[in-house]
Amino acid sequence: MLYTVSRSPYHADFSAMLGLVSDRDDVLLIQNGVLLSMNNNRYLAELLGTGAGIYVLREDLDARGLIEQISDRVIVIDYKGFVSLTVKHQQNFAW
């Protein structure tokens, strides 16, 4: 499953999402969800522990001026990569 996270981890029930994500899933951080990709974020450490692929949309990072502050364990993608993830996963859950 592809999980798209558009809200800040500080404004969502992040623990509930963690209970759903597995190592077969991918998580795409978009809009304010890109805050989750920042270095030394405790929520990111928990998400990485699920074994899921973690991606972040470059355009949303650029819009917030955060490109230099993200973890090197998160994969930066563009809209073409976003489309590839939606093709890879038949199911999508927006968070």
PDB file of N, CA, C and O in Angstrom:
ATOM      1  N   MET A   1       0.840  -1.166   0.000  1.00  0.00           N
ATOM      2  CA  MET A   1       0.000   0.000   0.000  1.00  0.00           C
ATOM      3  C   MET A   1       0.893   1.239   0.000  1.00  0.00           C
ATOM      4  O   MET A   1       1.992   1.239   0.555  1.00  0.00           O
ATOM      5  N   LEU A   2       0.388   2.288  -0.636  1.00  0.00           N
ATOM      6  CA  LEU A   2       1.072   3.581  -0.612  1.00  0.00           C
ATOM      7  C   LEU A   2       0.336   4.484   0.367  1.00  0.00           C
ATOM      8  O   LEU A   2      -0.864   4.723   0.226  1.00  0.00           O
ATOM      9  N   TYR A   3       1.053   4.976   1.344  1.00  0.00           N
ATOM     10  CA  TYR A   3       0.513   5.944   2.298  1.00  0.00           C
ATOM     11  C   TYR A   3       1.023   7.320   1.897  1.00  0.00           C
ATOM     12  O   TYR A   3       2.233   7.526   1.798  1.00  0.00           O
ATOM     13  N   THR A   4       0.119   8.260   1.667  1.00  0.00           N
ATOM     14  CA  THR A   4       0.528   9.635   1.410  1.00  0.00           C
ATOM     15  C   THR A   4       0.227  10.447   2.663  1.00  0.00           C
ATOM     16  O   THR A   4      -0.901  10.470   3.155  1.00  0.00           O
ATOM     17  N   VAL A   5       1.252  11.103   3.160  1.00  0.00           N
ATOM     18  CA  VAL A   5       1.135  11.881   4.396  1.00  0.00           C
ATOM     19  C   VAL A   5       1.237  13.359   4.027  1.00  0.00           C
ATOM     20  O   VAL A   5       2.290  13.825   3.590  1.00  0.00           O
ATOM     21  N   SER A   6       0.149  14.086   4.202  1.00  0.00           N
ATOM     22  CA  SER A   6       0.126  15.502   3.823  1.00  0.00           C
ATOM     23  C   SER A   6       0.067  16.436   5.022  1.00  0.00           C
ATOM     24  O   SER A   6       0.104  17.657   4.867  1.00  0.00           O
ATOM     25  N   ARG A   7      -0.023  15.864   6.212  1.00  0.00           N
ATOM     26  CA  ARG A   7      -0.109  16.703   7.420  1.00  0.00           C
ATOM     27  C   ARG A   7       1.137  16.525   8.275  1.00  0.00           C
ATOM     28  O   ARG A   7       1.777  15.474   8.263  1.00  0.00           O
ATOM     29  N   SER A   8       1.455  17.549   8.998  1.00  0.00           N
ATOM     30  CA  SER A   8       2.585  17.516   9.913  1.00  0.00           C
ATOM     31  C   SER A   8       2.386  16.380  10.919  1.00  0.00           C
ATOM     32  O   SER A   8       1.257  16.119  11.335  1.00  0.00           O
ATOM     33  N   PRO A   9       3.462  15.705  11.311  1.00  0.00           N
ATOM     34  CA  PRO A   9       3.319  14.642  12.315  1.00  0.00           C
ATOM     35  C   PRO A   9       2.849  15.183  13.664  1.00  0.00           C
ATOM     36  O   PRO A   9       2.406  14.424  14.526  1.00  0.00           O
ATOM     37  N   TYR A  10       2.948  16.489  13.836  1.00  0.00           N
ATOM     38  CA  TYR A  10       2.520  17.110  15.086  1.00  0.00           C
ATOM     39  C   TYR A  10       1.025  17.418  15.086  1.00  0.00           C
ATOM     40  O   TYR A  10       0.467  17.815  16.109  1.00  0.00           O
ATOM     41  N   HIS A  11       0.372  17.231  13.923  1.00  0.00           N
ATOM     42  CA  HIS A  11      -1.058  17.501  13.805  1.00  0.00           C
ATOM     43  C   HIS A  11      -1.833  16.287  13.283  1.00  0.00           C
ATOM     44  O   HIS A  11      -2.890  16.447  12.673  1.00  0.00           O
ATOM     45  N   ALA A  12      -1.327  15.099  13.513  1.00  0.00           N
ATOM     46  CA  ALA A  12      -1.983  13.878  13.044  1.00  0.00           C
ATOM     47  C   ALA A  12      -1.789  12.791  14.091  1.00  0.00           C
ATOM     48  O   ALA A  12      -0.915  12.889  14.953  1.00  0.00           O
ATOM     49  N   ASP A  13      -2.609  11.760  14.007  1.00  0.00           N
ATOM     50  CA  ASP A  13      -2.456  10.610  14.895  1.00  0.00           C
ATOM     51  C   ASP A  13      -1.396   9.691  14.303  1.00  0.00           C
ATOM     52  O   ASP A  13      -1.700   8.658  13.706  1.00  0.00           O
ATOM     53  N   PHE A  14      -0.163  10.093  14.483  1.00  0.00           N
ATOM     54  CA  PHE A  14       0.957   9.395  13.864  1.00  0.00           C
ATOM     55  C   PHE A  14       1.089   7.961  14.383  1.00  0.00           C
ATOM     56  O   PHE A  14       1.459   7.065  13.624  1.00  0.00           O
ATOM     57  N   SER A  15       0.798   7.737  15.635  1.00  0.00           N
ATOM     58  CA  SER A  15       0.900   6.392  16.206  1.00  0.00           C
ATOM     59  C   SER A  15      -0.047   5.422  15.520  1.00  0.00           C
ATOM     60  O   SER A  15       0.297   4.260  15.307  1.00  0.00           O
ATOM     61  N   ALA A  16      -1.235   5.894  15.175  1.00  0.00           N
ATOM     62  CA  ALA A  16      -2.205   5.035  14.481  1.00  0.00           C
ATOM     63  C   ALA A  16      -1.666   4.631  13.113  1.00  0.00           C
ATOM     64  O   ALA A  16      -1.812   3.481  12.700  1.00  0.00           O
ATOM     65  N   MET A  17      -1.044   5.579  12.412  1.00  0.00           N
ATOM     66  CA  MET A  17      -0.486   5.251  11.108  1.00  0.00           C
ATOM     67  C   MET A  17       0.647   4.241  11.236  1.00  0.00           C
ATOM     68  O   MET A  17       0.743   3.314  10.433  1.00  0.00           O
ATOM     69  N   LEU A  18       1.496   4.408  12.225  1.00  0.00           N
ATOM     70  CA  LEU A  18       2.614   3.477  12.413  1.00  0.00           C
ATOM     71  C   LEU A  18       2.130   2.048  12.590  1.00  0.00           C
ATOM     72  O   LEU A  18       2.797   1.105  12.164  1.00  0.00           O
ATOM     73  N   GLY A  19       0.974   1.886  13.217  1.00  0.00           N
ATOM     74  CA  GLY A  19       0.424   0.556  13.419  1.00  0.00           C
ATOM     75  C   GLY A  19      -0.023  -0.119  12.132  1.00  0.00           C
ATOM     76  O   GLY A  19      -0.221  -1.334  12.106  1.00  0.00           O
ATOM     77  N   LEU A  20      -0.182   0.652  11.067  1.00  0.00           N
ATOM     78  CA  LEU A  20      -0.648   0.118   9.794  1.00  0.00           C
ATOM     79  C   LEU A  20       0.472  -0.157   8.805  1.00  0.00           C
ATOM     80  O   LEU A  20       0.359  -1.064   7.980  1.00  0.00           O
ATOM     81  N   VAL A  21       1.542   0.605   8.873  1.00  0.00           N
ATOM     82  CA  VAL A  21       2.614   0.541   7.878  1.00  0.00           C
ATOM     83  C   VAL A  21       3.489  -0.686   8.099  1.00  0.00           C
ATOM     84  O   VAL A  21       3.869  -1.001   9.226  1.00  0.00           O
ATOM     85  N   SER A  22       3.807  -1.383   6.986  1.00  0.00           N
ATOM     86  CA  SER A  22       4.682  -2.555   7.065  1.00  0.00           C
ATOM     87  C   SER A  22       5.837  -2.416   6.079  1.00  0.00           C
ATOM     88  O   SER A  22       5.922  -1.431   5.345  1.00  0.00           O
ATOM     89  N   ASP A  23       6.708  -3.390   6.069  1.00  0.00           N
ATOM     90  CA  ASP A  23       7.873  -3.348   5.184  1.00  0.00           C
ATOM     91  C   ASP A  23       7.516  -3.570   3.713  1.00  0.00           C
ATOM     92  O   ASP A  23       8.385  -3.440   2.852  1.00  0.00           O
ATOM     93  N   ARG A  24       6.276  -3.897   3.410  1.00  0.00           N
ATOM     94  CA  ARG A  24       5.812  -4.046   2.022  1.00  0.00           C
ATOM     95  C   ARG A  24       5.249  -2.733   1.475  1.00  0.00           C
ATOM     96  O   ARG A  24       4.903  -2.645   0.297  1.00  0.00           O
ATOM     97  N   ASP A  25       5.158  -1.730   2.318  1.00  0.00           N
ATOM     98  CA  ASP A  25       4.522  -0.469   1.958  1.00  0.00           C
ATOM     99  C   ASP A  25       5.545   0.603   1.612  1.00  0.00           C
ATOM    100  O   ASP A  25       6.740   0.469   1.877  1.00  0.00           O
ATOM    101  N   ASP A  26       5.033   1.670   1.010  1.00  0.00           N
ATOM    102  CA  ASP A  26       5.806   2.886   0.785  1.00  0.00           C
ATOM    103  C   ASP A  26       5.032   4.050   1.381  1.00  0.00           C
ATOM    104  O   ASP A  26       3.801   4.052   1.395  1.00  0.00           O
ATOM    105  N   VAL A  27       5.767   5.036   1.872  1.00  0.00           N
ATOM    106  CA  VAL A  27       5.171   6.234   2.458  1.00  0.00           C
ATOM    107  C   VAL A  27       5.717   7.429   1.683  1.00  0.00           C
ATOM    108  O   VAL A  27       6.928   7.604   1.552  1.00  0.00           O
ATOM    109  N   LEU A  28       4.792   8.251   1.172  1.00  0.00           N
ATOM    110  CA  LEU A  28       5.178   9.455   0.452  1.00  0.00           C
ATOM    111  C   LEU A  28       4.774  10.670   1.262  1.00  0.00           C
ATOM    112  O   LEU A  28       3.604  10.835   1.608  1.00  0.00           O
ATOM    113  N   LEU A  29       5.742  11.516   1.562  1.00  0.00           N
ATOM    114  CA  LEU A  29       5.517  12.732   2.339  1.00  0.00           C
ATOM    115  C   LEU A  29       5.306  13.898   1.377  1.00  0.00           C
ATOM    116  O   LEU A  29       6.167  14.203   0.551  1.00  0.00           O
ATOM    117  N   ILE A  30       4.142  14.546   1.499  1.00  0.00           N
ATOM    118  CA  ILE A  30       3.795  15.661   0.634  1.00  0.00           C
ATOM    119  C   ILE A  30       3.265  16.813   1.490  1.00  0.00           C
ATOM    120  O   ILE A  30       2.992  16.643   2.678  1.00  0.00           O
ATOM    121  N   GLN A  31       3.125  17.975   0.873  1.00  0.00           N
ATOM    122  CA  GLN A  31       2.606  19.167   1.546  1.00  0.00           C
ATOM    123  C   GLN A  31       3.292  19.339   2.905  1.00  0.00           C
ATOM    124  O   GLN A  31       4.521  19.290   2.963  1.00  0.00           O
ATOM    125  N   ASN A  32       2.548  19.537   3.996  1.00  0.00           N
ATOM    126  CA  ASN A  32       3.181  19.710   5.320  1.00  0.00           C
ATOM    127  C   ASN A  32       3.719  18.409   5.891  1.00  0.00           C
ATOM    128  O   ASN A  32       4.429  18.426   6.897  1.00  0.00           O
ATOM    129  N   GLY A  33       3.398  17.293   5.274  1.00  0.00           N
ATOM    130  CA  GLY A  33       3.957  16.012   5.701  1.00  0.00           C
ATOM    131  C   GLY A  33       5.458  15.943   5.497  1.00  0.00           C
ATOM    132  O   GLY A  33       6.118  15.090   6.091  1.00  0.00           O
ATOM    133  N   VAL A  34       6.023  16.837   4.657  1.00  0.00           N
ATOM    134  CA  VAL A  34       7.470  16.835   4.435  1.00  0.00           C
ATOM    135  C   VAL A  34       8.238  17.155   5.712  1.00  0.00           C
ATOM    136  O   VAL A  34       9.428  16.852   5.803  1.00  0.00           O
ATOM    137  N   LEU A  35       7.586  17.756   6.691  1.00  0.00           N
ATOM    138  CA  LEU A  35       8.245  18.045   7.967  1.00  0.00           C
ATOM    139  C   LEU A  35       8.736  16.769   8.639  1.00  0.00           C
ATOM    140  O   LEU A  35       9.678  16.794   9.431  1.00  0.00           O
ATOM    141  N   LEU A  36       8.090  15.662   8.316  1.00  0.00           N
ATOM    142  CA  LEU A  36       8.477  14.365   8.872  1.00  0.00           C
ATOM    143  C   LEU A  36       9.850  13.910   8.379  1.00  0.00           C
ATOM    144  O   LEU A  36      10.487  13.075   9.020  1.00  0.00           O
ATOM    145  N   SER A  37      10.310  14.445   7.255  1.00  0.00           N
ATOM    146  CA  SER A  37      11.573  14.001   6.654  1.00  0.00           C
ATOM    147  C   SER A  37      12.799  14.706   7.218  1.00  0.00           C
ATOM    148  O   SER A  37      13.922  14.394   6.820  1.00  0.00           O
ATOM    149  N   MET A  38      12.612  15.634   8.123  1.00  0.00           N
ATOM    150  CA  MET A  38      13.735  16.426   8.621  1.00  0.00           C
ATOM    151  C   MET A  38      14.661  15.614   9.533  1.00  0.00           C
ATOM    152  O   MET A  38      14.226  14.716  10.253  1.00  0.00           O
ATOM    153  N   ASN A  39      15.941  15.957   9.478  1.00  0.00           N
ATOM    154  CA  ASN A  39      16.948  15.304  10.323  1.00  0.00           C
ATOM    155  C   ASN A  39      16.542  15.332  11.793  1.00  0.00           C
ATOM    156  O   ASN A  39      15.922  16.288  12.258  1.00  0.00           O
ATOM    157  N   ASN A  40      16.895  14.279  12.513  1.00  0.00           N
ATOM    158  CA  ASN A  40      16.689  14.169  13.959  1.00  0.00           C
ATOM    159  C   ASN A  40      15.230  14.285  14.395  1.00  0.00           C
ATOM    160  O   ASN A  40      14.947  14.712  15.514  1.00  0.00           O
ATOM    161  N   ASN A  41      14.319  13.912  13.526  1.00  0.00           N
ATOM    162  CA  ASN A  41      12.898  13.921  13.856  1.00  0.00           C
ATOM    163  C   ASN A  41      12.545  12.571  14.483  1.00  0.00           C
ATOM    164  O   ASN A  41      12.727  11.533  13.847  1.00  0.00           O
ATOM    165  N   ARG A  42      12.050  12.573  15.704  1.00  0.00           N
ATOM    166  CA  ARG A  42      11.768  11.303  16.384  1.00  0.00           C
ATOM    167  C   ARG A  42      10.697  10.498  15.663  1.00  0.00           C
ATOM    168  O   ARG A  42      10.719   9.268  15.696  1.00  0.00           O
ATOM    169  N   TYR A  43       9.768  11.174  15.017  1.00  0.00           N
ATOM    170  CA  TYR A  43       8.732  10.462  14.268  1.00  0.00           C
ATOM    171  C   TYR A  43       9.326   9.746  13.055  1.00  0.00           C
ATOM    172  O   TYR A  43       8.900   8.642  12.713  1.00  0.00           O
ATOM    173  N   LEU A  44      10.302  10.371  12.410  1.00  0.00           N
ATOM    174  CA  LEU A  44      10.950   9.735  11.270  1.00  0.00           C
ATOM    175  C   LEU A  44      11.668   8.467  11.707  1.00  0.00           C
ATOM    176  O   LEU A  44      11.609   7.453  11.012  1.00  0.00           O
ATOM    177  N   ALA A  45      12.338   8.510  12.838  1.00  0.00           N
ATOM    178  CA  ALA A  45      13.033   7.321  13.344  1.00  0.00           C
ATOM    179  C   ALA A  45      12.049   6.166  13.537  1.00  0.00           C
ATOM    180  O   ALA A  45      12.358   5.020  13.209  1.00  0.00           O
ATOM    181  N   GLU A  46      10.875   6.471  14.066  1.00  0.00           N
ATOM    182  CA  GLU A  46       9.859   5.435  14.256  1.00  0.00           C
ATOM    183  C   GLU A  46       9.362   4.906  12.917  1.00  0.00           C
ATOM    184  O   GLU A  46       9.166   3.701  12.764  1.00  0.00           O
ATOM    185  N   LEU A  47       9.157   5.785  11.956  1.00  0.00           N
ATOM    186  CA  LEU A  47       8.678   5.379  10.635  1.00  0.00           C
ATOM    187  C   LEU A  47       9.715   4.526   9.919  1.00  0.00           C
ATOM    188  O   LEU A  47       9.363   3.528   9.290  1.00  0.00           O
ATOM    189  N   LEU A  48      10.968   4.897  10.003  1.00  0.00           N
ATOM    190  CA  LEU A  48      12.036   4.105   9.390  1.00  0.00           C
ATOM    191  C   LEU A  48      12.087   2.701   9.981  1.00  0.00           C
ATOM    192  O   LEU A  48      12.453   1.750   9.291  1.00  0.00           O
ATOM    193  N   GLY A  49      11.727   2.569  11.238  1.00  0.00           N
ATOM    194  CA  GLY A  49      11.717   1.268  11.902  1.00  0.00           C
ATOM    195  C   GLY A  49      10.691   0.297  11.340  1.00  0.00           C
ATOM    196  O   GLY A  49      10.772  -0.901  11.612  1.00  0.00           O
ATOM    197  N   THR A  50       9.736   0.778  10.569  1.00  0.00           N
ATOM    198  CA  THR A  50       8.727  -0.111   9.973  1.00  0.00           C
ATOM    199  C   THR A  50       9.274  -0.878   8.789  1.00  0.00           C
ATOM    200  O   THR A  50       8.710  -1.900   8.398  1.00  0.00           O
ATOM    201  N   GLY A  51      10.366  -0.402   8.212  1.00  0.00           N
ATOM    202  CA  GLY A  51      10.941  -1.046   7.039  1.00  0.00           C
ATOM    203  C   GLY A  51      10.318  -0.594   5.726  1.00  0.00           C
ATOM    204  O   GLY A  51      10.722  -1.059   4.660  1.00  0.00           O
ATOM    205  N   ALA A  52       9.345   0.303   5.785  1.00  0.00           N
ATOM    206  CA  ALA A  52       8.710   0.817   4.577  1.00  0.00           C
ATOM    207  C   ALA A  52       9.659   1.751   3.831  1.00  0.00           C
ATOM    208  O   ALA A  52      10.570   2.325   4.427  1.00  0.00           O
ATOM    209  N   GLY A  53       9.441   1.898   2.524  1.00  0.00           N
ATOM    210  CA  GLY A  53      10.186   2.882   1.754  1.00  0.00           C
ATOM    211  C   GLY A  53       9.650   4.268   2.085  1.00  0.00           C
ATOM    212  O   GLY A  53       8.435   4.469   2.108  1.00  0.00           O
ATOM    213  N   ILE A  54      10.526   5.217   2.340  1.00  0.00           N
ATOM    214  CA  ILE A  54      10.108   6.571   2.721  1.00  0.00           C
ATOM    215  C   ILE A  54      10.559   7.533   1.620  1.00  0.00           C
ATOM    216  O   ILE A  54      11.746   7.633   1.310  1.00  0.00           O
ATOM    217  N   TYR A  55       9.594   8.230   1.045  1.00  0.00           N
ATOM    218  CA  TYR A  55       9.836   9.163  -0.050  1.00  0.00           C
ATOM    219  C   TYR A  55       9.297  10.529   0.319  1.00  0.00           C
ATOM    220  O   TYR A  55       8.377  10.650   1.128  1.00  0.00           O
ATOM    221  N   VAL A  56       9.879  11.560  -0.281  1.00  0.00           N
ATOM    222  CA  VAL A  56       9.412  12.928  -0.045  1.00  0.00           C
ATOM    223  C   VAL A  56       9.400  13.660  -1.388  1.00  0.00           C
ATOM    224  O   VAL A  56      10.303  13.483  -2.207  1.00  0.00           O
ATOM    225  N   LEU A  57       8.393  14.467  -1.604  1.00  0.00           N
ATOM    226  CA  LEU A  57       8.223  15.185  -2.864  1.00  0.00           C
ATOM    227  C   LEU A  57       9.083  16.450  -2.882  1.00  0.00           C
ATOM    228  O   LEU A  57       8.912  17.348  -2.057  1.00  0.00           O
ATOM    229  N   ARG A  58       9.998  16.499  -3.830  1.00  0.00           N
ATOM    230  CA  ARG A  58      10.957  17.610  -3.943  1.00  0.00           C
ATOM    231  C   ARG A  58      10.262  18.972  -4.035  1.00  0.00           C
ATOM    232  O   ARG A  58      10.690  19.927  -3.386  1.00  0.00           O
ATOM    233  N   GLU A  59       9.213  19.069  -4.822  1.00  0.00           N
ATOM    234  CA  GLU A  59       8.536  20.352  -5.009  1.00  0.00           C
ATOM    235  C   GLU A  59       8.011  20.908  -3.685  1.00  0.00           C
ATOM    236  O   GLU A  59       8.052  22.119  -3.464  1.00  0.00           O
ATOM    237  N   ASP A  60       7.523  20.043  -2.812  1.00  0.00           N
ATOM    238  CA  ASP A  60       7.030  20.500  -1.516  1.00  0.00           C
ATOM    239  C   ASP A  60       8.172  20.870  -0.569  1.00  0.00           C
ATOM    240  O   ASP A  60       8.032  21.779   0.249  1.00  0.00           O
ATOM    241  N   LEU A  61       9.302  20.167  -0.678  1.00  0.00           N
ATOM    242  CA  LEU A  61      10.486  20.559   0.093  1.00  0.00           C
ATOM    243  C   LEU A  61      10.980  21.934  -0.346  1.00  0.00           C
ATOM    244  O   LEU A  61      11.276  22.798   0.479  1.00  0.00           O
ATOM    245  N   ASP A  62      11.062  22.118  -1.667  1.00  0.00           N
ATOM    246  CA  ASP A  62      11.521  23.402  -2.211  1.00  0.00           C
ATOM    247  C   ASP A  62      10.607  24.542  -1.776  1.00  0.00           C
ATOM    248  O   ASP A  62      11.083  25.617  -1.410  1.00  0.00           O
ATOM    249  N   ALA A  63       9.300  24.312  -1.817  1.00  0.00           N
ATOM    250  CA  ALA A  63       8.339  25.356  -1.451  1.00  0.00           C
ATOM    251  C   ALA A  63       8.497  25.789  -0.005  1.00  0.00           C
ATOM    252  O   ALA A  63       8.159  26.920   0.342  1.00  0.00           O
ATOM    253  N   ARG A  64       9.008  24.905   0.843  1.00  0.00           N
ATOM    254  CA  ARG A  64       9.175  25.199   2.264  1.00  0.00           C
ATOM    255  C   ARG A  64      10.631  25.497   2.634  1.00  0.00           C
ATOM    256  O   ARG A  64      10.933  25.767   3.797  1.00  0.00           O
ATOM    257  N   GLY A  65      11.519  25.449   1.661  1.00  0.00           N
ATOM    258  CA  GLY A  65      12.929  25.741   1.913  1.00  0.00           C
ATOM    259  C   GLY A  65      13.610  24.715   2.801  1.00  0.00           C
ATOM    260  O   GLY A  65      14.489  25.068   3.588  1.00  0.00           O
ATOM    261  N   LEU A  66      13.219  23.448   2.688  1.00  0.00           N
ATOM    262  CA  LEU A  66      13.728  22.416   3.596  1.00  0.00           C
ATOM    263  C   LEU A  66      14.681  21.418   2.946  1.00  0.00           C
ATOM    264  O   LEU A  66      15.125  20.484   3.613  1.00  0.00           O
ATOM    265  N   ILE A  67      15.003  21.583   1.689  1.00  0.00           N
ATOM    266  CA  ILE A  67      15.775  20.574   0.970  1.00  0.00           C
ATOM    267  C   ILE A  67      17.108  20.245   1.655  1.00  0.00           C
ATOM    268  O   ILE A  67      17.565  19.104   1.586  1.00  0.00           O
ATOM    269  N   GLU A  68      17.727  21.210   2.303  1.00  0.00           N
ATOM    270  CA  GLU A  68      19.026  20.988   2.950  1.00  0.00           C
ATOM    271  C   GLU A  68      18.895  20.379   4.347  1.00  0.00           C
ATOM    272  O   GLU A  68      19.907  20.040   4.962  1.00  0.00           O
ATOM    273  N   GLN A  69      17.680  20.236   4.857  1.00  0.00           N
ATOM    274  CA  GLN A  69      17.492  19.785   6.230  1.00  0.00           C
ATOM    275  C   GLN A  69      16.912  18.385   6.348  1.00  0.00           C
ATOM    276  O   GLN A  69      16.578  17.950   7.451  1.00  0.00           O
ATOM    277  N   ILE A  70      16.783  17.667   5.229  1.00  0.00           N
ATOM    278  CA  ILE A  70      16.136  16.366   5.321  1.00  0.00           C
ATOM    279  C   ILE A  70      17.145  15.253   5.579  1.00  0.00           C
ATOM    280  O   ILE A  70      18.336  15.385   5.299  1.00  0.00           O
ATOM    281  N   SER A  71      16.640  14.177   6.110  1.00  0.00           N
ATOM    282  CA  SER A  71      17.465  13.008   6.414  1.00  0.00           C
ATOM    283  C   SER A  71      17.945  12.354   5.128  1.00  0.00           C
ATOM    284  O   SER A  71      17.232  12.338   4.125  1.00  0.00           O
ATOM    285  N   ASP A  72      19.152  11.817   5.162  1.00  0.00           N
ATOM    286  CA  ASP A  72      19.667  11.101   3.998  1.00  0.00           C
ATOM    287  C   ASP A  72      19.050   9.709   3.874  1.00  0.00           C
ATOM    288  O   ASP A  72      19.372   8.976   2.938  1.00  0.00           O
ATOM    289  N   ARG A  73      18.185   9.342   4.786  1.00  0.00           N
ATOM    290  CA  ARG A  73      17.503   8.040   4.732  1.00  0.00           C
ATOM    291  C   ARG A  73      16.146   8.136   4.034  1.00  0.00           C
ATOM    292  O   ARG A  73      15.425   7.146   3.911  1.00  0.00           O
ATOM    293  N   VAL A  74      15.811   9.352   3.577  1.00  0.00           N
ATOM    294  CA  VAL A  74      14.563   9.590   2.859  1.00  0.00           C
ATOM    295  C   VAL A  74      14.910   9.824   1.387  1.00  0.00           C
ATOM    296  O   VAL A  74      15.871  10.525   1.069  1.00  0.00           O
ATOM    297  N   ILE A  75      14.118   9.230   0.497  1.00  0.00           N
ATOM    298  CA  ILE A  75      14.363   9.345  -0.937  1.00  0.00           C
ATOM    299  C   ILE A  75      13.552  10.514  -1.498  1.00  0.00           C
ATOM    300  O   ILE A  75      12.328  10.550  -1.370  1.00  0.00           O
ATOM    301  N   VAL A  76      14.244  11.459  -2.114  1.00  0.00           N
ATOM    302  CA  VAL A  76      13.587  12.624  -2.712  1.00  0.00           C
ATOM    303  C   VAL A  76      13.154  12.265  -4.129  1.00  0.00           C
ATOM    304  O   VAL A  76      13.955  11.781  -4.929  1.00  0.00           O
ATOM    305  N   ILE A  77      11.871  12.508  -4.433  1.00  0.00           N
ATOM    306  CA  ILE A  77      11.343  12.221  -5.763  1.00  0.00           C
ATOM    307  C   ILE A  77      10.594  13.436  -6.306  1.00  0.00           C
ATOM    308  O   ILE A  77      10.253  14.358  -5.566  1.00  0.00           O
ATOM    309  N   ASP A  78      10.348  13.413  -7.606  1.00  0.00           N
ATOM    310  CA  ASP A  78       9.559  14.465  -8.250  1.00  0.00           C
ATOM    311  C   ASP A  78       8.176  13.894  -8.574  1.00  0.00           C
ATOM    312  O   ASP A  78       7.837  12.793  -8.140  1.00  0.00           O
ATOM    313  N   TYR A  79       7.382  14.648  -9.340  1.00  0.00           N
ATOM    314  CA  TYR A  79       6.027  14.186  -9.658  1.00  0.00           C
ATOM    315  C   TYR A  79       6.028  12.904 -10.486  1.00  0.00           C
ATOM    316  O   TYR A  79       5.120  12.083 -10.356  1.00  0.00           O
ATOM    317  N   LYS A  80       7.028  12.727 -11.325  1.00  0.00           N
ATOM    318  CA  LYS A  80       7.144  11.482 -12.099  1.00  0.00           C
ATOM    319  C   LYS A  80       7.331  10.295 -11.148  1.00  0.00           C
ATOM    320  O   LYS A  80       6.748   9.231 -11.357  1.00  0.00           O
ATOM    321  N   GLY A  81       8.138  10.480 -10.115  1.00  0.00           N
ATOM    322  CA  GLY A  81       8.318   9.439  -9.110  1.00  0.00           C
ATOM    323  C   GLY A  81       7.036   9.175  -8.338  1.00  0.00           C
ATOM    324  O   GLY A  81       6.744   8.034  -7.982  1.00  0.00           O
ATOM    325  N   PHE A  82       6.276  10.224  -8.082  1.00  0.00           N
ATOM    326  CA  PHE A  82       4.974  10.103  -7.413  1.00  0.00           C
ATOM    327  C   PHE A  82       4.059   9.205  -8.245  1.00  0.00           C
ATOM    328  O   PHE A  82       3.416   8.299  -7.714  1.00  0.00           O
ATOM    329  N   VAL A  83       4.007   9.461  -9.543  1.00  0.00           N
ATOM    330  CA  VAL A  83       3.180   8.645 -10.427  1.00  0.00           C
ATOM    331  C   VAL A  83       3.659   7.194 -10.412  1.00  0.00           C
ATOM    332  O   VAL A  83       2.841   6.275 -10.390  1.00  0.00           O
ATOM    333  N   SER A  84       4.960   6.984 -10.425  1.00  0.00           N
ATOM    334  CA  SER A  84       5.506   5.614 -10.380  1.00  0.00           C
ATOM    335  C   SER A  84       5.067   4.878  -9.126  1.00  0.00           C
ATOM    336  O   SER A  84       4.757   3.688  -9.177  1.00  0.00           O
ATOM    337  N   LEU A  85       5.040   5.582  -7.999  1.00  0.00           N
ATOM    338  CA  LEU A  85       4.598   4.951  -6.758  1.00  0.00           C
ATOM    339  C   LEU A  85       3.113   4.579  -6.821  1.00  0.00           C
ATOM    340  O   LEU A  85       2.717   3.531  -6.310  1.00  0.00           O
ATOM    341  N   THR A  86       2.297   5.424  -7.439  1.00  0.00           N
ATOM    342  CA  THR A  86       0.866   5.113  -7.539  1.00  0.00           C
ATOM    343  C   THR A  86       0.625   3.942  -8.482  1.00  0.00           C
ATOM    344  O   THR A  86      -0.327   3.184  -8.296  1.00  0.00           O
ATOM    345  N   VAL A  87       1.476   3.786  -9.491  1.00  0.00           N
ATOM    346  CA  VAL A  87       1.369   2.639 -10.386  1.00  0.00           C
ATOM    347  C   VAL A  87       1.798   1.359  -9.657  1.00  0.00           C
ATOM    348  O   VAL A  87       1.186   0.305  -9.829  1.00  0.00           O
ATOM    349  N   LYS A  88       2.837   1.461  -8.857  1.00  0.00           N
ATOM    350  CA  LYS A  88       3.359   0.309  -8.110  1.00  0.00           C
ATOM    351  C   LYS A  88       2.343  -0.223  -7.106  1.00  0.00           C
ATOM    352  O   LYS A  88       2.244  -1.433  -6.904  1.00  0.00           O
ATOM    353  N   HIS A  89       1.592   0.669  -6.480  1.00  0.00           N
ATOM    354  CA  HIS A  89       0.643   0.285  -5.430  1.00  0.00           C
ATOM    355  C   HIS A  89      -0.787   0.508  -5.911  1.00  0.00           C
ATOM    356  O   HIS A  89      -1.170   1.632  -6.235  1.00  0.00           O
ATOM    357  N   GLN A  90      -1.568  -0.559  -5.954  1.00  0.00           N
ATOM    358  CA  GLN A  90      -2.965  -0.427  -6.368  1.00  0.00           C
ATOM    359  C   GLN A  90      -3.803   0.257  -5.309  1.00  0.00           C
ATOM    360  O   GLN A  90      -4.833   0.858  -5.618  1.00  0.00           O
ATOM    361  N   GLN A  91      -3.368   0.170  -4.055  1.00  0.00           N
ATOM    362  CA  GLN A  91      -4.117   0.809  -2.969  1.00  0.00           C
ATOM    363  C   GLN A  91      -3.323   1.982  -2.424  1.00  0.00           C
ATOM    364  O   GLN A  91      -2.099   1.938  -2.308  1.00  0.00           O
ATOM    365  N   ASN A  92      -4.070   3.042  -2.090  1.00  0.00           N
ATOM    366  CA  ASN A  92      -3.473   4.258  -1.559  1.00  0.00           C
ATOM    367  C   ASN A  92      -4.298   4.701  -0.359  1.00  0.00           C
ATOM    368  O   ASN A  92      -5.528   4.667  -0.390  1.00  0.00           O
ATOM    369  N   PHE A  93      -3.613   5.112   0.686  1.00  0.00           N
ATOM    370  CA  PHE A  93      -4.287   5.624   1.877  1.00  0.00           C
ATOM    371  C   PHE A  93      -3.724   7.013   2.170  1.00  0.00           C
ATOM    372  O   PHE A  93      -2.529   7.165   2.422  1.00  0.00           O
ATOM    373  N   ALA A  94      -4.580   8.009   2.134  1.00  0.00           N
ATOM    374  CA  ALA A  94      -4.148   9.387   2.403  1.00  0.00           C
ATOM    375  C   ALA A  94      -4.252   9.665   3.892  1.00  0.00           C
ATOM    376  O   ALA A  94      -5.283   9.417   4.518  1.00  0.00           O
ATOM    377  N   TRP A  95      -3.184  10.176   4.437  1.00  0.00           N
ATOM    378  CA  TRP A  95      -3.127  10.435   5.882  1.00  0.00           C
ATOM    379  C   TRP A  95      -2.990  11.904   6.137  1.00  0.00           C
ATOM    380  O   TRP A  95      -2.925  12.328   7.291  1.00  0.00           O
TER     381      TRP A  95
END
